[in-house]
């Protein structure tokens, strides 16, 4: 549960920061950022429940990156006024993956992956 709440906070913050930092990513409102972040948090959480075990650390991180690229791309098509070019999508997905890297380390070291299943 702690992991889900952490993701629900971190994902929108990273997307909001990316919206300000990168000219290749633009969302029309904070609500669209929160919606995209919540969808990312939900998808990444369920992927961790399904995949994250000792021995799948790097695979989980790569899948989180690909999922982030996909969801950010789709959100730019689905949200009116949102705009995302490939460099902005890739940089934002990279930042999200960095946060996931540390969350995965924490989950594996604290044996919380056993409790998620």
N, C-alpha and C positions, 0 to 999 in steps of 0.2 A: 504493500500500500504506500509506503514511503517513497518507493521508486516512482510510482504513478504520479504522486503529488509533485515530486521534484521535476519530473518531465513536464507536467502541466504548467509549471512556472518557468522552467528554463527555455523550452522551445519557443514560446511567444517572445521572450526577451531577446533571444538570439536573432529571430526573424526581424524584430523591431530594430535592433542594432544594425543588422544588415541593410534594412530599408534606409537607414540614415547614412551608413558608410559607403554603400555601393550604388553607383548611379545606374547600374544594370538591373536593379531590383526596385520596384515601386508598388506599394499597396495604397489604395485610395483612402483607407481609414484604419484607425487602430482596431476596429472590430474585425476587419478582414485579416489582420495580423493575428489576432487572438484565435479566430476560427481556424486559420491555417496551422497555427501552433498547436491547438488542441487536437486537430486531426493527426498531425505528426506525432504528438505525444501518445495518442491512443494506438496508432499503428506501431510505433517503436516499442511500446509496452507489451503489446500482444506478441510481437516478434521475439522479445526477450523471454517471455513465458514459454514460447514454443521452441526456441533455439538455444538460448544461452545456458551452457553447461561448461564445466571444465573441459578444455580442448576445442571449444568452438568460439573462443574469444575473437579471433581475427575475422572469422566468417561472419559473426554477428556484427562486427563493426563495418565490414564491407556491405552487408545487407542493409544496415542503417543508412549508409551513404546513398546507396541506390534508391532506397525508399524515400529518402529526403529529396533527392533529385526529382523523382517521379511526382511526389505530392506537391512540391513547389511549382513544378512545371504545369501540372494540372490546375492548381489554384490560380495561376496567372491566366489560364484560359477561361476558368469558370467564374471568377470574380470580376464584375464589370469595373473597368478602370485600372485593374492591376496589370503590371507589365514586368516581365522577367526575361532577360536575355541570358544566354548560356553562361557567360562569365559570372554573373550575379547568382545564378542558380548553383553553379559549382562551388563558388566561394561560401555561400550560405550553407550548403550541404556539408562542406568541409568543416565549418565551424560547429555545426550540429553534431557531426561525427566526433569531433574533439571532445565535446561535452559527454557524448555517449561513451567514449573510450574510458573516461574517468568513472562514469557511473557503472560501467561493466566491471572495471577493476574492483570497485567498492562492493558490488554485488557478489562477485566471485570470492573475494577475500573474506567477506562476512558470512559466507554460506547462505545468503538469502535466495540463491537460485533454487535451492531445494524446497524452500517454503513457497515459492511462486508457482510451482507445478501443481 
